[in-house]
């Protein structure tokens, strides 16, 4: 139960910090944090929670990470479903808090169209009029998650310097967002995608991709890293 609570809290913070920065702070005139700020915010949520509760649950905060660690031989299959449930509930709780904050703004915040409420998307010209097709979105989500898991598995390998794992993982997530926000608004985390779609339901139409691509990329990365560097080495 303590592990599941840690995953709940960690994933809630990821949504509040990452999606909250996108919804509340990215577009503020003159002082808005923009793409770079949102990317950094997502990285900081993982970095801070990795050190805060990572020693309790392993600090997954992401169903794709849980499945990737299982594929890499680092996680028990019997714990997969409880972890994913806790992550999804934590993400939805974070989105619920964010939704209440937004709802308390006089006049509200723009809450329509692709990318609304920090939802993920494809085939929509949200950034500079460029729309990426479903295959492009799938590729970017697959490979960004693949490399995210490679970093996680490498940084937490028993032969690595584990004290700096949280920094490497947080910076990797920052880099991933810098690359892929213009393509999909960056998921690499099915729980994060689900939580925002709950409060902006049109996003459910494309939600399948933001579960399938990250999970597949993570599992492939897990088996790949396990082949390259078994944890027993």
C-alpha positions, 0 to 999 in steps of 0.5 A: 500500500505504501508503494501505491500511495507513493506512485499516486502522489508522484504521478499527481505531482507530475500532472500538477507540475507538468500539465499545470505549467502548460495550462496556467503559465505557458501562454502568459503574455511577456512572462510566460514560460513557453515550450522550454519552461513546460519541458523543464517543468515536466523534467523537474516533477520527475526529478523531485519525486524520484528523490522524494518517494523513489526509494519507496516505490521505485519512482515509476509515475508512468504505466509505460515505465512500469511495463518497461521495467518489467520487460527489463527484468526489474519489476515483478509482473504481479505488481504491474496492475496495482501500479498502473491503477495507482498511477492513473488515479494519481494523474486524474487527481492531479488533473482534477485539482488543475481543473478546479483551479482553471474553473475558478478563473473569471472568464475561464481559460481557452478550453477548446480545440486540440491541445486544450487542457494540455491534452495530447493530439495529432493531425492538428496544426496547433504549433506554427500551422504544422500538423503531424499525421498519426504515423509521425505521432506514433513514431515520436511517442514510440522512440521518445519513450524507448529512449526514456526507458534506456536512460532509466534502465541505464541510470538505475543499473546496479553498476551505475552511480545511482545517486545521480539517477534522478537527475539523468531521468529528469533531464531526459524527460525535459529533452523529450518534451523539447523535441516532441511538444510540437508533434503531440504535446508530448505524452510518453506517459499513458496516465498523463494522457488519460488524466487530461482527456477525462476533463476534455473528452474530445481527446479520447478519440486519439487517446489510443495512440498515447497508450499504444505507442509509449507502452510498445516503445517502453517494452522494446526498450526493456528487452533491448537493455536487458540484452545489452546489460543484464542487471546481474552483470 
